[in-house]
Amino acid sequence: MTANRLPRKKAAKGSVLSQLIDIISGIFTPFIGVMAATGLLKGLLALAVTCGWLTPEQGTYKIWFAASDALFFFFPLFLGYTAGKKFGGNPFISMVIGGALTHPLMIQAFEASQAPGAAVEHFLGIPVTFINYSSSVIPIILASWVCCWLERKSNALLPSSMKNFFSPAICLAVVVPLTFLVIGPVATWLSHLLANGYQFIYAFAPWLAGAVLGAMWQVCVIFGLHWGLVPLMINNMTVLGHDSMLPIILPAVIAQVGAVLGIFLATRDARQRVLAGSAFSAGLFGITEPAIYGLTLPLRRPFIFGCVAGAIGGAITAFSNSYAYSFGLPNIFFPAQMIPPGGIDASVWGGLIGTGVAFVLACVLTFFAGLPRASAAPGAVTVAPASANDILAPMSGSVIALEQVPDSTFASGLLGKGVAIIPAVGQVIAPFPGEVASLFQTKHAIGLQSDSGIELLIHVGIDTVKLDGVPFTAHVKEGDRVQAGDLLIEFDRQAILDAGYDLATPIIISNSDDYREIDTVASSTVEAGQPLLSVSH
């Protein structure tokens, strides 16, 4: 592949919602660990302030707060890079767009536009609606997609000698203004529509408004639409002296925390358990990004269960006429802000009950039905129709980039390009019709060659050769002919985990140099026998 040609990833197969979730979770995956760490630090700072150990005016607090808030404040900058990579473009161009959205000059313009009687600014005669894009998610993702599309078109038209300079210049000159002119007003319109819709429903039936807001709050957070409700909350505090939305949001937040606890209790994957533990801790303090983008959204069911539990908890809270009397971040300390001037009454207890129900329900549903389960019988998988250039998933589980595998030999691509799966089921099936080219004596790895010439290595776990084959059972031998879906290897997941080994399974195309493009077509989770990779000459 030439340096000037940008590969275009194939869209993941499935519904529009599945593809959207795959895009969002894929963009956040590279910095999930850092996000969990900063979220935990932010929560600990909130605890320190609540307990009186620190004050926001102290230098110690300011430095640690800067460390904890930098990722969230400059979200568009980081997301610009990862979104650019996800959409197959130059990530540094989209990263610059994210920097433009959070540039101090633009934030100052937003603040100035909020002043009464502020003059409307224009871009080439077109009125500009300034918005504070710090911590926003969807605007930069949409802008990155447009940027990558425009970059491909520009590269196709420009001569090779001009691409490296003129293509980025065209993208920045067009997409940055387009983002401020189009995405800003659209986001503002949607936010106002959301706020007015809530007010209409709450006036009609408080419990229904609680159910709708409780169910949709985290969805709105993902799309950045929740900012439309924040001015309404502040206005309620100013005019009425209390607000009904914040207590309803609390069950929605805590429900995602409950879902993460369900994952922590149900999973046998050591790495997933560690991430769930840190996300749970951060979530208790109201920082749910690590939980949502790192676990519940990629796994889908836990996120849905969290939204359902949030709806039920929100309905109970709203039915109890719970109010917040000061503005704050919904977390485990927030109920103190729900106590009315006359003291604790039924409205406070109703809010606590609604929050508790949401937490327990999300946890229980996720524990029993939130994670992929093993097949009913060995090798009983549904194999999707595939072309000679398709590689089906040899196992069910979570899909991760090869670069995330904790082994430099695989992560560096030294053995070839590919992807990795953290298996949810202890079975390996044939990903295409072909032949068993090699089978390691310890049965932890197998080499296959497809009828079309694809050479594939499947290596179950990291350093599992040291187990000397004990947890592995091979159902084939070298030279055997296999069809897609045939059972190749069975392994004891728990035995491997108990022995202290990582289950990440690299799936490597050994003859990668024979192919011009190798694309991952699966979403963040995949079932055995469904499309995983696609190659083209």
Secondary structure, DSSP 8 states (H G I E B T S, - for coil): --TT--------SS-HHHHHHHHHHHHHGGGHHHHHHHHHHHHHHHHHHHTTS--TTSHHHHHHHHHHHHHHHTHHHHHHHHHHHHTTS-HHHHHHHHHHHT-HHHHHHHHHHTSTT----EETTEE------TT--HHHHHHHHHHHHHHHHHHHHS-HHHHHHHHHHHHHHHHHHHIIIIIHHHHHHHHHHHHHHHHHHHHH-HHHHHHHHHHHHHHHHHHTGGGGTHHHHHHHHHHHS-BSHHHHHHHHHHHHHHHHHHHHHH---HHHHHHHHHHHHHHHTT--HHHIIIIIHHHSHHHHHHHHHHHHHHHHHHHTT--BSS----STTGGGGG--TT-S-HHHHHHHHHHHHHHHHHHHHHHHHSS----SSTT--------TTEEE-SS-EEEE-GGGSS-HHHHTTTT-EEEEEEESSSEEE-SSSEEEEEE-TTSSEEEEEETT--EEEEE-SSSGGGGTTTTEEES--TT-EE-TT-EEEEE-HHHHHHTT----EEEEETTGGG-SEEEE-S-SEE-TTSEEEEEE-
